[in-house]
Amino acid sequence: MEEMNIKQIIKNTSIFSGILLVLLLTWGLTEPYFINIEEEKALIPNLPDTWDGERVAVVGDFQIGMWLDNTNTVERVVKRLVQIKPKAVLLLGDFVYHPIDNQENEISEIKEILKPLVNSKIPLYTVLGNHDFAMDKESEVPNEKYAFQLSKELNKMGIDVLNNDFSVLSSVTEKTKKPLYLVGIGPTWPNSAEPTKVFKGISKSAARIVMMHNPETYTNLKSNTAPLAIAGHTHGSQVRIPLLSKWFYNTFLNEEKVHFTGWIDDLGKSGNNLYVNPGIGFSNFPIRINCPPEITIFNLRKKT
């Protein structure tokens, strides 16, 4: 009798586990089509009055070209950005998944997807990611030729590609003399990040937003240089299980240090603040659980 009870318990547990797994996989294949709009406040010292209260949108990691890629959601994200009409849109790189074959087709597809955003006349800025150099791993040889061609085509569209460079987001007026700078740091893969070089051209007291693809770049920033730093790359691990996500991601999917999504507050950089956007597309597998595609909207406020 006792043996039959144990068998029944095992059977019921197996059935329950099977049902739960099916539900999780079903949701994992469904969630990528939802768009989460995350509103965040960013305090920036010496922010020009003309930018106080303005909104800047951030998206990234489209990964066009992956099997079962999330192109439909990328297209809908572009339409939502046009509707939201932020003051500027920042793109965090990894436009493509792995450009080996059909490189020209992938660039053409990216241009077509971004065309409504370009036509909206919203200022657009980007950095490139490791996949834009055809790098799945840090040890791989970067495809500099493809990255150059992608950068060239994006620039021709009117998207400002920042590679260890900065752009002035706010015109310097005779009244304020206070610009808002956008700093774009080169990709960590390949070894192109040169934050020290970029910051030499900016006054220490000037207001700035710092964008990068890989959050690992943030660890090389000096304190009080990035009151708002934004990165992507990690996809938020795509599967976020409370208390287990970091173990899951590190053990099975990635050997590098992992920063998930949202504000990262344990990196010991005084005066700096890092936000990691979970991206739109996929890496390794085409599911998302408890980590939907995200448009991050930063409401810029002057820090007093």
C-alpha positions as a Markdown table, in Angstrom:
| # | Residue | x | y | z |
|---|---|---|---|---|
| 1 | Met | 0.0 | 0.0 | 0.0 |
| 2 | Glu | 2.8 | 2.4 | 1.0 |
| 3 | Glu | 4.7 | 1.5 | -2.2 |
| 4 | Met | 1.6 | 2.4 | -4.3 |
| 5 | Asn | 1.3 | 5.8 | -2.6 |
| 6 | Ile | 4.9 | 6.6 | -3.4 |
| 7 | Lys | 4.4 | 5.6 | -7.0 |
| 8 | Gln | 1.3 | 7.8 | -7.1 |
| 9 | Ile | 3.2 | 10.7 | -5.6 |
| 10 | Ile | 5.9 | 10.3 | -8.2 |
| 11 | Lys | 3.4 | 10.1 | -11.0 |
| 12 | Asn | 1.5 | 13.2 | -9.8 |
| 13 | Thr | 4.7 | 15.1 | -9.4 |
| 14 | Ser | 5.9 | 14.2 | -12.9 |
| 15 | Ile | 2.5 | 15.2 | -14.4 |
| 16 | Phe | 2.6 | 18.5 | -12.5 |
| 17 | Ser | 6.2 | 19.2 | -13.6 |
| 18 | Gly | 5.3 | 18.4 | -17.2 |
| 19 | Ile | 2.4 | 20.7 | -17.2 |
| 20 | Leu | 4.4 | 23.5 | -15.6 |
| 21 | Leu | 7.2 | 23.1 | -18.1 |
| 22 | Val | 4.7 | 23.3 | -21.0 |
| 23 | Leu | 3.2 | 26.4 | -19.6 |
| 24 | Leu | 6.6 | 28.0 | -19.1 |
| 25 | Leu | 7.7 | 27.2 | -22.6 |
| 26 | Thr | 4.4 | 28.5 | -24.0 |
| 27 | Trp | 4.8 | 31.7 | -22.1 |
| 28 | Gly | 8.4 | 31.9 | -23.0 |
| 29 | Leu | 7.5 | 31.9 | -26.7 |
| 30 | Thr | 4.7 | 34.4 | -26.1 |
| 31 | Glu | 6.4 | 37.0 | -23.9 |
| 32 | Pro | 8.8 | 38.3 | -26.6 |
| 33 | Tyr | 5.8 | 39.8 | -28.4 |
| 34 | Phe | 4.9 | 42.0 | -25.4 |
| 35 | Ile | 6.6 | 45.5 | -25.1 |
| 36 | Asn | 7.4 | 46.8 | -21.7 |
| 37 | Ile | 7.7 | 50.6 | -21.4 |
| 38 | Glu | 9.8 | 51.3 | -18.4 |
| 39 | Glu | 9.7 | 54.9 | -17.1 |
| 40 | Glu | 12.8 | 56.0 | -15.1 |
| 41 | Lys | 14.0 | 59.3 | -13.6 |
| 42 | Ala | 17.6 | 60.3 | -14.2 |
| 43 | Leu | 19.3 | 63.0 | -12.1 |
| 44 | Ile | 22.0 | 64.8 | -14.0 |
| 45 | Pro | 24.2 | 67.6 | -12.5 |
| 46 | Asn | 24.3 | 70.8 | -14.4 |
| 47 | Leu | 21.6 | 69.7 | -16.8 |
| 48 | Pro | 20.6 | 72.6 | -19.0 |
| 49 | Asp | 17.2 | 74.1 | -18.2 |
| 50 | Thr | 16.0 | 73.3 | -21.8 |
| 51 | Trp | 16.5 | 69.6 | -21.0 |
| 52 | Asp | 15.0 | 69.5 | -17.5 |
| 53 | Gly | 11.9 | 67.3 | -17.8 |
| 54 | Glu | 12.6 | 66.1 | -21.3 |
| 55 | Arg | 12.5 | 62.4 | -22.2 |
| 56 | Val | 15.1 | 60.2 | -23.8 |
| 57 | Ala | 14.3 | 56.7 | -25.1 |
| 58 | Val | 16.6 | 53.7 | -25.1 |
| 59 | Val | 16.4 | 50.4 | -27.0 |
| 60 | Gly | 18.8 | 47.8 | -28.3 |
| 61 | Asp | 19.9 | 44.3 | -29.2 |
| 62 | Phe | 17.7 | 43.7 | -32.2 |
| 63 | Gln | 19.7 | 40.7 | -33.3 |
| 64 | Ile | 18.2 | 40.6 | -36.8 |
| 65 | Gly | 19.1 | 37.4 | -38.6 |
| 66 | Met | 18.8 | 34.9 | -35.8 |
| 67 | Trp | 16.6 | 31.9 | -36.3 |
| 68 | Leu | 13.1 | 32.9 | -35.1 |
| 69 | Asp | 14.4 | 36.4 | -34.5 |
| 70 | Asn | 12.1 | 39.0 | -33.0 |
| 71 | Thr | 11.8 | 41.2 | -36.0 |
| 72 | Asn | 8.1 | 41.7 | -35.6 |
| 73 | Thr | 8.5 | 43.2 | -32.2 |
| 74 | Val | 11.4 | 45.4 | -33.3 |
| 75 | Glu | 9.1 | 46.9 | -36.0 |
| 76 | Arg | 6.4 | 47.5 | -33.3 |
| 77 | Val | 9.0 | 49.1 | -31.0 |
| 78 | Val | 9.9 | 51.5 | -33.8 |
| 79 | Lys | 6.3 | 52.5 | -34.3 |
| 80 | Arg | 5.8 | 53.0 | -30.5 |
| 81 | Leu | 8.9 | 55.2 | -30.4 |
| 82 | Val | 7.5 | 57.4 | -33.2 |
| 83 | Gln | 4.2 | 57.7 | -31.2 |
| 84 | Ile | 6.0 | 58.5 | -27.9 |
| 85 | Lys | 8.1 | 61.2 | -29.6 |
| 86 | Pro | 11.0 | 61.4 | -27.1 |
| 87 | Lys | 13.6 | 64.2 | -27.4 |
| 88 | Ala | 16.1 | 61.6 | -28.6 |
| 89 | Val | 16.4 | 57.9 | -29.2 |
| 90 | Leu | 19.6 | 56.0 | -28.2 |
| 91 | Leu | 20.2 | 52.6 | -29.8 |
| 92 | Leu | 22.6 | 50.2 | -28.0 |
| 93 | Gly | 24.0 | 48.1 | -30.8 |
| 94 | Asp | 23.8 | 44.5 | -31.8 |
| 95 | Phe | 21.6 | 45.3 | -34.8 |
| 96 | Val | 22.4 | 41.9 | -36.3 |
| 97 | Tyr | 22.9 | 38.4 | -34.9 |
| 98 | His | 25.9 | 37.0 | -36.7 |
| 99 | Pro | 26.6 | 38.6 | -40.1 |
| 100 | Ile | 28.2 | 35.7 | -42.1 |
| 101 | Asp | 25.9 | 35.2 | -45.0 |
| 102 | Asn | 23.5 | 37.6 | -46.7 |
| 103 | Gln | 25.3 | 40.6 | -45.1 |
| 104 | Glu | 23.8 | 43.1 | -47.6 |
| 105 | Asn | 20.3 | 41.8 | -47.1 |
| 106 | Glu | 20.6 | 42.1 | -43.3 |
| 107 | Ile | 21.8 | 45.8 | -43.6 |
| 108 | Ser | 18.9 | 46.5 | -46.0 |
| 109 | Glu | 16.4 | 44.9 | -43.6 |
| 110 | Ile | 17.8 | 47.0 | -40.7 |
| 111 | Lys | 17.5 | 50.2 | -42.7 |
| 112 | Glu | 13.9 | 49.3 | -43.7 |
| 113 | Ile | 12.9 | 48.6 | -40.1 |
| 114 | Leu | 14.4 | 51.9 | -38.9 |
| 115 | Lys | 13.0 | 54.1 | -41.7 |
| 116 | Pro | 9.9 | 55.2 | -39.9 |
| 117 | Leu | 12.0 | 56.3 | -36.9 |
| 118 | Val | 14.4 | 58.2 | -39.2 |
| 119 | Asn | 11.5 | 59.8 | -41.0 |
| 120 | Ser | 10.1 | 61.0 | -37.7 |
| 121 | Lys | 13.0 | 63.4 | -37.4 |
| 122 | Ile | 13.7 | 62.3 | -33.8 |
| 123 | Pro | 17.4 | 62.6 | -33.3 |
| 124 | Leu | 19.0 | 59.1 | -33.3 |
| 125 | Tyr | 22.3 | 58.0 | -31.9 |
| 126 | Thr | 23.9 | 54.6 | -31.6 |
| 127 | Val | 27.0 | 52.6 | -30.6 |
| 128 | Leu | 27.9 | 49.2 | -32.2 |
| 129 | Gly | 27.8 | 45.9 | -30.4 |
| 130 | Asn | 29.9 | 42.8 | -30.6 |
| 131 | His | 27.5 | 41.0 | -32.9 |
| 132 | Asp | 27.9 | 43.9 | -35.3 |
| 133 | Phe | 31.5 | 42.8 | -35.6 |
| 134 | Ala | 30.4 | 39.1 | -36.0 |
| 135 | Met | 31.7 | 38.2 | -32.6 |
| 136 | Asp | 29.8 | 35.6 | -30.5 |
| 137 | Lys | 32.8 | 35.3 | -28.2 |
| 138 | Glu | 35.5 | 37.7 | -27.1 |
| 139 | Ser | 38.2 | 35.4 | -28.5 |
| 140 | Glu | 36.8 | 35.6 | -32.1 |
| 141 | Val | 38.4 | 37.8 | -34.8 |
| 142 | Pro | 36.2 | 40.9 | -35.4 |
| 143 | Asn | 34.8 | 41.5 | -38.9 |
| 144 | Glu | 35.9 | 45.1 | -39.1 |
| 145 | Lys | 34.8 | 45.4 | -42.8 |
| 146 | Tyr | 31.2 | 44.5 | -42.0 |
| 147 | Ala | 31.1 | 46.8 | -38.9 |
| 148 | Phe | 32.4 | 49.7 | -41.0 |
| 149 | Gln | 29.8 | 49.1 | -43.7 |
| 150 | Leu | 27.0 | 49.0 | -41.2 |
| 151 | Ser | 28.2 | 52.1 | -39.5 |
| 152 | Lys | 28.5 | 53.9 | -42.9 |
| 153 | Glu | 24.9 | 53.0 | -43.8 |
| 154 | Leu | 23.5 | 54.0 | -40.5 |
| 155 | Asn | 25.3 | 57.4 | -40.7 |
| 156 | Lys | 23.9 | 57.9 | -44.3 |
| 157 | Met | 20.4 | 57.4 | -42.9 |
| 158 | Gly | 21.0 | 60.2 | -40.3 |
| 159 | Ile | 21.8 | 58.0 | -37.3 |
| 160 | Asp | 24.8 | 59.3 | -35.5 |
| 161 | Val | 27.2 | 56.4 | -34.8 |
| 162 | Leu | 29.4 | 57.2 | -31.8 |
| 163 | Asn | 32.6 | 55.3 | -31.5 |
| 164 | Asn | 34.7 | 56.7 | -28.6 |
| 165 | Asp | 33.1 | 60.1 | -29.5 |
| 166 | Phe | 30.5 | 62.5 | -28.3 |
| 167 | Ser | 27.8 | 64.6 | -29.6 |
| 168 | Val | 26.2 | 67.8 | -28.2 |
| 169 | Leu | 22.5 | 67.2 | -27.5 |
| 170 | Ser | 21.8 | 70.7 | -26.4 |
| 171 | Ser | 22.8 | 73.8 | -28.3 |
| 172 | Val | 25.1 | 76.1 | -26.5 |
| 173 | Thr | 23.3 | 79.4 | -26.1 |
| 174 | Glu | 24.7 | 82.8 | -25.1 |
| 175 | Lys | 22.4 | 82.7 | -22.1 |
| 176 | Thr | 23.4 | 79.3 | -20.5 |
| 177 | Lys | 26.6 | 78.2 | -22.1 |
| 178 | Lys | 25.6 | 74.7 | -20.9 |
| 179 | Pro | 25.5 | 71.9 | -23.3 |
| 180 | Leu | 24.3 | 68.3 | -22.7 |
| 181 | Tyr | 26.7 | 65.8 | -24.1 |
| 182 | Leu | 26.0 | 62.3 | -25.3 |
| 183 | Val | 29.1 | 60.1 | -25.0 |
| 184 | Gly | 29.3 | 56.9 | -27.0 |
| 185 | Ile | 32.0 | 54.5 | -26.0 |
| 186 | Gly | 33.4 | 51.9 | -28.4 |
| 187 | Pro | 32.6 | 48.2 | -28.0 |
| 188 | Thr | 34.4 | 46.0 | -25.4 |
| 189 | Trp | 34.4 | 43.3 | -28.1 |
| 190 | Pro | 36.6 | 44.0 | -30.0 |
| 191 | Asn | 38.9 | 45.8 | -27.6 |
| 192 | Ser | 37.8 | 49.2 | -28.7 |
| 193 | Ala | 36.5 | 51.0 | -25.6 |
| 194 | Glu | 38.5 | 54.2 | -24.9 |
| 195 | Pro | 36.5 | 56.1 | -22.3 |
| 196 | Thr | 39.5 | 58.2 | -21.1 |
| 197 | Lys | 40.1 | 59.4 | -24.6 |
| 198 | Val | 36.5 | 60.6 | -25.0 |
| 199 | Phe | 36.2 | 62.4 | -21.7 |
| 200 | Lys | 39.3 | 64.5 | -22.4 |
| 201 | Gly | 37.2 | 66.5 | -24.7 |
| 202 | Ile | 34.5 | 67.3 | -22.2 |
| 203 | Ser | 34.5 | 69.7 | -19.2 |
| 204 | Lys | 34.4 | 67.8 | -15.9 |
| 205 | Ser | 31.4 | 69.8 | -14.8 |
| 206 | Ala | 29.4 | 69.4 | -18.1 |
| 207 | Ala | 26.2 | 67.5 | -18.1 |
| 208 | Arg | 26.4 | 64.2 | -19.9 |
| 209 | Ile | 24.8 | 60.9 | -20.7 |
| 210 | Val | 27.1 | 57.9 | -21.4 |
| 211 | Met | 26.0 | 55.0 | -23.7 |
| 212 | Met | 27.8 | 51.8 | -24.3 |
| 213 | His | 26.9 | 48.3 | -25.6 |
| 214 | Asn | 28.5 | 46.0 | -23.0 |
| 215 | Pro | 28.0 | 47.0 | -19.3 |
| 216 | Glu | 31.6 | 45.7 | -18.6 |
| 217 | Thr | 32.8 | 48.9 | -20.1 |
| 218 | Tyr | 31.2 | 50.7 | -17.2 |
| 219 | Thr | 33.7 | 49.2 | -14.8 |
| 220 | Asn | 36.5 | 51.2 | -16.5 |
| 221 | Leu | 34.8 | 54.6 | -16.0 |
| 222 | Lys | 36.2 | 56.9 | -13.4 |
| 223 | Ser | 33.9 | 58.1 | -10.6 |
| 224 | Asn | 31.7 | 61.1 | -11.3 |
| 225 | Thr | 32.0 | 60.8 | -15.1 |
| 226 | Ala | 28.7 | 59.1 | -15.8 |
| 227 | Pro | 25.6 | 60.3 | -13.8 |
| 228 | Leu | 23.5 | 58.4 | -16.3 |
| 229 | Ala | 25.2 | 55.4 | -18.0 |
| 230 | Ile | 23.2 | 53.1 | -20.3 |
| 231 | Ala | 24.2 | 49.6 | -21.6 |
| 232 | Gly | 22.6 | 46.5 | -23.1 |
| 233 | His | 24.2 | 43.3 | -24.3 |
| 234 | Thr | 23.0 | 40.9 | -21.5 |
| 235 | His | 19.3 | 40.7 | -22.7 |
| 236 | Gly | 18.6 | 40.5 | -18.9 |
| 237 | Ser | 19.4 | 36.8 | -19.3 |
| 238 | Gln | 16.0 | 36.4 | -21.1 |
| 239 | Val | 14.9 | 34.0 | -18.3 |
| 240 | Arg | 14.6 | 35.7 | -15.0 |
| 241 | Ile | 13.9 | 33.3 | -12.1 |
| 242 | Pro | 13.9 | 34.9 | -8.7 |
| 243 | Leu | 17.1 | 33.9 | -6.8 |
| 244 | Leu | 18.2 | 31.5 | -9.5 |
| 245 | Ser | 18.6 | 33.6 | -12.7 |
| 246 | Lys | 22.2 | 34.6 | -12.1 |
| 247 | Trp | 23.2 | 31.0 | -11.4 |
| 248 | Phe | 21.3 | 29.8 | -14.4 |
| 249 | Tyr | 22.9 | 32.3 | -16.8 |
| 250 | Asn | 26.4 | 32.0 | -15.5 |
| 251 | Thr | 26.4 | 28.2 | -15.4 |
| 252 | Phe | 24.8 | 27.4 | -18.8 |
| 253 | Leu | 25.0 | 30.3 | -21.1 |
| 254 | Asn | 27.8 | 32.8 | -20.5 |
| 255 | Glu | 31.3 | 32.9 | -18.9 |
| 256 | Glu | 31.5 | 36.6 | -18.6 |
| 257 | Lys | 30.4 | 38.6 | -15.6 |
| 258 | Val | 26.7 | 39.2 | -15.8 |
| 259 | His | 24.7 | 42.4 | -15.2 |
| 260 | Phe | 21.0 | 41.8 | -15.5 |
| 261 | Thr | 18.5 | 44.6 | -16.2 |
| 262 | Gly | 17.6 | 47.8 | -14.5 |
| 263 | Trp | 19.7 | 49.9 | -12.2 |
| 264 | Ile | 23.0 | 48.2 | -11.2 |
| 265 | Asp | 24.0 | 49.5 | -7.8 |
| 266 | Asp | 26.9 | 47.3 | -6.6 |
| 267 | Leu | 29.8 | 48.4 | -8.8 |
| 268 | Gly | 31.3 | 51.0 | -6.4 |
| 269 | Lys | 31.5 | 54.0 | -8.8 |
| 270 | Ser | 30.8 | 57.1 | -6.8 |
| 271 | Gly | 28.6 | 59.6 | -8.7 |
| 272 | Asn | 28.0 | 57.2 | -11.5 |
| 273 | Asn | 24.7 | 55.3 | -12.2 |
| 274 | Leu | 24.3 | 52.4 | -14.7 |
| 275 | Tyr | 21.1 | 51.2 | -16.2 |
| 276 | Val | 21.1 | 47.9 | -18.3 |
| 277 | Asn | 18.3 | 47.6 | -20.9 |
| 278 | Pro | 17.2 | 44.0 | -21.6 |
| 279 | Gly | 16.9 | 44.5 | -25.3 |
| 280 | Ile | 14.4 | 43.3 | -27.9 |
| 281 | Gly | 15.9 | 40.3 | -29.6 |
| 282 | Phe | 17.4 | 36.9 | -28.5 |
| 283 | Ser | 20.7 | 35.3 | -27.9 |
| 284 | Asn | 21.1 | 31.5 | -28.0 |
| 285 | Phe | 17.4 | 30.6 | -27.7 |
| 286 | Pro | 14.2 | 32.5 | -28.8 |
| 287 | Ile | 12.3 | 32.7 | -25.5 |
| 288 | Arg | 11.8 | 35.3 | -22.8 |
| 289 | Ile | 10.4 | 34.5 | -19.3 |
| 290 | Asn | 9.8 | 37.4 | -16.8 |
| 291 | Cys | 12.0 | 39.6 | -19.0 |
| 292 | Pro | 10.0 | 41.2 | -21.8 |
| 293 | Pro | 11.4 | 43.4 | -24.6 |
| 294 | Glu | 11.8 | 46.9 | -23.2 |
| 295 | Ile | 11.7 | 50.6 | -24.2 |
| 296 | Thr | 13.3 | 52.5 | -21.4 |
| 297 | Ile | 12.2 | 56.1 | -21.1 |
| 298 | Phe | 14.5 | 58.4 | -19.0 |
| 299 | Asn | 12.9 | 61.5 | -17.7 |
| 300 | Leu | 15.9 | 63.9 | -17.3 |
| 301 | Arg | 15.9 | 66.1 | -14.2 |
| 302 | Lys | 18.5 | 68.5 | -12.9 |
| 303 | Lys | 20.4 | 67.3 | -9.9 |
| 304 | Thr | 20.7 | 70.1 | -7.3 |
